[in-house]
Amino acid sequence: MTDRDISEIKELLSSPQKIVITTHSFPDGDAMGSSLALYNYLIQGEHEVTVIVPTRYPQFLRWMPGDDKVLVHNMERDKAEQLMSDATLIFCNDINSASRVGDVEKALVSASAVKILIDHHPNPDIDVNYMMSLTEASSTAELIYEFIDRLGDTDKINVAVAESIYAGILTDTGSFSYGSTSERAHQVAGEMIGRGADNLKIQGHIYQDNSLDRIQLLGYSLSEKLTLYPEYRAGYISLSKEELTKYNFRPG
């Protein structure tokens, strides 16, 4: 994303916009963290902002600031597609292809809004007006920080923004254990703590807030349904619809 791109986006955001933020199907911590961080940043302006996700997402992410404002496309299809049609600006977070938004793809592709991609996956293949794509970034949440920083708006990183960015970085780095965990990821995460993100609380919500059903399903999957291929250092778990229903599995 060039300096000229940033200037043009700043000009766009200087007047009220109808904004939609969307991400991939079965959103994970980075998808929701980056989207809600951007949402909590943008609502500080005079914009109408909606986060639209293709499908439901895990319960352990439902604590995030702005969660109650998220629209799930496959539960409120008509409303979601109308909002996308009416949008003047659409942010595509954590996707490198329009196909990753599932059933939202048709509405996204046909929307006349200005489109901005923010993503860290390789080989982006999506028709947008502006693109911030950096595979070296640990997460899209990290790039949301860089985006806000380049707009000169880091003073708008409040607790809601900080907690969402931290959650996205935390999950996409596997608690800072994956190879993608860079010095910059630690720097941004540290700054989010400095801006009010409670790292212990966030860790607890994501990794320790397990329902009995979830624990039992995990135990059953590992003890009864895990097939291993030691010679290939691989394995898989296969569960039927009936087995998922037995343990009250929820998509996401």
C-alpha positions as CSV (number, residue, x, y, z in Angstrom):
1,M,0.0,0.0,0.0
2,T,1.6,3.2,-1.2
3,D,1.7,6.6,0.5
4,R,-0.7,7.8,-2.2
5,D,-3.1,5.0,-1.3
6,I,-3.0,6.0,2.3
7,S,-3.8,9.6,1.4
8,E,-6.7,8.6,-0.7
9,I,-8.1,6.3,2.0
10,K,-7.7,9.1,4.6
11,E,-9.7,11.4,2.3
12,L,-12.4,8.7,2.0
13,L,-12.6,8.3,5.8
14,S,-12.8,12.1,6.3
15,S,-16.5,12.0,5.4
16,P,-19.2,9.6,6.6
17,Q,-19.2,6.2,4.9
18,K,-21.4,3.2,5.0
19,I,-18.7,0.6,5.8
20,V,-18.9,-3.2,5.8
21,I,-16.0,-5.3,7.1
22,T,-16.0,-9.0,6.1
23,T,-13.7,-12.0,6.5
24,H,-13.5,-15.7,5.7
25,S,-15.9,-18.5,6.5
26,F,-15.6,-20.1,9.9
27,P,-13.7,-17.1,11.3
28,D,-10.8,-17.8,13.6
29,G,-9.2,-15.5,16.2
30,D,-7.3,-13.4,13.6
31,A,-10.3,-13.0,11.4
32,M,-12.4,-11.8,14.3
33,G,-9.6,-9.9,16.0
34,S,-8.7,-7.9,12.9
35,S,-12.3,-7.3,12.0
36,L,-13.4,-6.1,15.4
37,A,-10.2,-4.0,15.9
38,L,-11.0,-2.2,12.6
39,Y,-14.7,-1.9,13.6
40,N,-13.8,-0.4,17.0
41,Y,-11.4,2.0,15.3
42,L,-13.8,3.1,12.6
43,I,-16.9,3.7,14.8
44,Q,-14.9,6.6,16.4
45,G,-15.7,8.4,13.1
46,E,-19.1,9.4,11.8
47,H,-19.5,6.1,9.9
48,E,-22.1,3.4,9.8
49,V,-20.0,0.2,10.3
50,T,-21.1,-3.4,10.2
51,V,-19.0,-6.6,10.5
52,I,-20.5,-9.3,8.3
53,V,-19.1,-12.9,8.7
54,P,-20.1,-15.7,6.4
55,T,-20.7,-18.2,9.2
56,R,-20.8,-18.5,13.0
57,Y,-17.5,-18.4,14.9
58,P,-16.4,-20.0,18.2
59,Q,-17.9,-19.2,21.5
60,F,-14.5,-18.5,23.0
61,L,-14.3,-15.4,20.8
62,R,-17.7,-14.0,21.7
63,W,-16.2,-11.8,24.5
64,M,-14.6,-9.5,22.1
65,P,-15.7,-5.8,22.0
66,G,-18.3,-5.3,19.3
67,D,-19.2,-9.0,19.1
68,D,-22.9,-8.1,19.7
69,K,-22.8,-6.0,16.5
70,V,-21.6,-8.8,14.2
71,L,-24.0,-10.0,11.5
72,V,-23.8,-13.7,10.5
73,H,-24.6,-14.0,6.8
74,N,-26.0,-17.5,6.8
75,M,-28.4,-16.5,9.7
76,E,-29.5,-13.1,8.3
77,R,-28.7,-13.4,4.6
78,D,-31.1,-10.7,3.2
79,K,-30.0,-8.1,5.7
80,A,-26.3,-8.8,5.2
81,E,-26.5,-8.7,1.4
82,Q,-28.5,-5.4,1.5
83,L,-25.9,-3.8,3.7
84,M,-23.2,-5.0,1.4
85,S,-25.1,-3.6,-1.6
86,D,-25.6,-0.2,0.1
87,A,-22.0,0.0,1.3
88,T,-19.7,2.7,0.1
89,L,-16.6,1.1,1.5
90,I,-15.8,-2.6,2.1
91,F,-12.8,-4.0,4.0
92,C,-11.8,-7.5,3.2
93,N,-9.8,-8.9,6.1
94,D,-7.7,-12.0,6.4
95,I,-8.6,-13.3,2.9
96,N,-6.5,-13.7,-0.3
97,S,-9.4,-14.7,-2.5
98,A,-13.1,-13.8,-2.8
99,S,-13.9,-17.5,-2.7
100,R,-12.8,-17.6,1.0
101,V,-15.9,-15.7,2.1
102,G,-18.2,-18.6,1.0
103,D,-21.8,-17.6,0.2
104,V,-20.9,-13.9,0.7
105,E,-18.8,-14.0,-2.5
106,K,-21.5,-13.1,-5.0
107,A,-22.6,-10.1,-2.9
108,L,-19.0,-9.0,-2.3
109,V,-18.0,-9.2,-6.0
110,S,-21.1,-7.4,-7.2
111,A,-20.9,-4.6,-4.6
112,S,-20.1,-1.2,-6.1
113,A,-18.3,0.0,-3.0
114,V,-14.6,0.9,-2.8
115,K,-12.8,-2.2,-1.6
116,I,-9.8,-2.5,0.6
117,L,-7.9,-5.8,1.3
118,I,-5.8,-6.2,4.5
119,D,-4.2,-9.7,4.6
120,H,-1.1,-11.6,5.3
121,H,-1.6,-14.7,3.2
122,P,0.4,-15.3,0.0
123,N,-0.7,-14.8,-3.6
124,P,-3.7,-12.4,-3.2
125,D,-6.2,-12.9,-6.0
126,I,-9.1,-10.6,-5.5
127,D,-10.4,-7.5,-7.3
128,V,-10.0,-4.5,-4.9
129,N,-9.1,-0.9,-5.1
130,Y,-6.5,-0.9,-2.4
131,M,-4.4,-3.7,-0.9
132,M,-2.2,-4.0,2.2
133,S,-0.7,-7.5,1.7
134,L,2.4,-8.5,3.7
135,T,3.2,-12.2,4.1
136,E,5.9,-11.4,6.6
137,A,3.3,-10.2,9.1
138,S,2.3,-12.6,11.8
139,S,-1.4,-11.9,11.4
140,T,-3.9,-9.6,9.8
141,A,-4.5,-8.1,13.2
142,E,-0.8,-7.0,13.2
143,L,-1.5,-5.3,9.8
144,I,-4.6,-3.6,11.2
145,Y,-2.2,-1.9,13.7
146,E,0.1,-0.9,10.8
147,F,-2.9,0.4,8.8
148,I,-4.1,2.6,11.7
149,D,-0.5,3.7,12.3
150,R,0.0,4.8,8.7
151,L,-3.3,6.7,8.8
152,G,-1.8,8.6,11.7
153,D,-4.5,7.5,14.1
154,T,-2.7,5.5,16.8
155,D,-4.2,7.8,19.4
156,K,-7.5,6.1,18.5
157,I,-6.3,2.7,19.7
158,N,-8.5,2.4,22.8
159,V,-8.9,-0.7,24.9
160,A,-11.4,-2.2,22.6
161,V,-9.1,-1.9,19.6
162,A,-6.1,-3.0,21.6
163,E,-7.7,-6.2,23.0
164,S,-9.0,-7.2,19.5
165,I,-5.5,-6.7,17.9
166,Y,-3.8,-8.6,20.8
167,A,-6.3,-11.5,20.4
168,G,-5.7,-11.7,16.7
169,I,-1.9,-11.8,17.1
170,L,-2.1,-14.3,20.0
171,T,-4.2,-16.8,18.1
172,D,-2.4,-16.6,14.7
173,T,1.0,-17.1,16.3
174,G,-0.1,-20.0,18.6
175,S,0.6,-17.9,21.7
176,F,3.8,-16.6,20.1
177,S,5.1,-20.1,19.3
178,Y,4.9,-20.3,15.5
179,G,7.6,-19.4,13.1
180,S,5.6,-16.4,12.0
181,T,6.2,-14.8,15.4
182,S,8.5,-11.9,14.6
183,E,10.1,-9.2,16.6
184,R,7.4,-6.8,15.2
185,A,4.6,-9.1,16.4
186,H,6.0,-8.9,19.9
187,Q,6.4,-5.1,19.6
188,V,2.8,-4.6,18.5
189,A,1.5,-7.0,21.1
190,G,3.5,-5.2,23.8
191,E,2.1,-1.9,22.7
192,M,-1.5,-3.3,22.9
193,I,-0.8,-4.3,26.5
194,G,0.5,-0.8,27.1
195,R,-2.8,0.6,25.7
196,G,-4.9,-1.4,28.1
197,A,-5.2,-5.0,26.6
198,D,-5.4,-7.4,29.6
199,N,-3.2,-10.3,28.2
200,L,-4.0,-12.7,31.0
201,K,-7.8,-12.1,30.6
202,I,-7.5,-12.6,26.8
203,Q,-5.5,-15.8,27.3
204,G,-8.1,-17.1,29.7
205,H,-11.0,-16.4,27.3
206,I,-9.4,-18.1,24.4
207,Y,-7.5,-21.0,25.9
208,Q,-9.1,-21.8,29.2
209,D,-12.8,-21.1,28.8
210,N,-13.9,-24.6,27.8
211,S,-17.4,-26.0,28.1
212,L,-17.9,-29.6,29.3
213,D,-19.2,-30.5,25.9
214,R,-16.1,-29.2,24.2
215,I,-13.7,-31.1,26.6
216,Q,-15.7,-34.3,26.2
217,L,-15.7,-34.0,22.4
218,L,-11.9,-33.4,22.4
219,G,-11.4,-36.4,24.6
220,Y,-13.6,-38.7,22.5
221,S,-12.0,-37.5,19.3
222,L,-8.5,-38.3,20.6
223,S,-9.3,-41.6,22.3
224,E,-11.7,-43.1,19.8
225,K,-11.5,-41.3,16.4
226,L,-7.9,-40.5,15.8
227,T,-6.2,-42.5,13.0
228,L,-2.4,-42.2,12.9
229,Y,0.1,-42.9,10.1
230,P,3.4,-42.9,11.9
231,E,5.4,-43.6,8.8
232,Y,4.1,-40.3,7.3
233,R,4.0,-38.5,10.6
234,A,0.4,-37.7,10.0
235,G,-3.1,-38.5,11.2
236,Y,-6.7,-37.5,11.0
237,I,-9.9,-37.3,13.0
238,S,-13.3,-38.1,11.3
239,L,-16.6,-37.4,13.1
240,S,-20.1,-38.1,11.9
241,K,-22.9,-35.6,12.2
242,E,-24.5,-37.8,14.9
243,E,-21.3,-37.7,16.9
244,L,-21.1,-34.0,16.6
245,T,-24.7,-33.6,17.7
246,K,-24.1,-35.9,20.7
247,Y,-21.6,-33.4,22.1
248,N,-23.6,-30.3,21.1
249,F,-21.0,-29.2,18.6
250,R,-21.4,-25.7,17.3
251,P,-19.9,-24.5,13.9
252,G,-16.9,-22.2,14.2
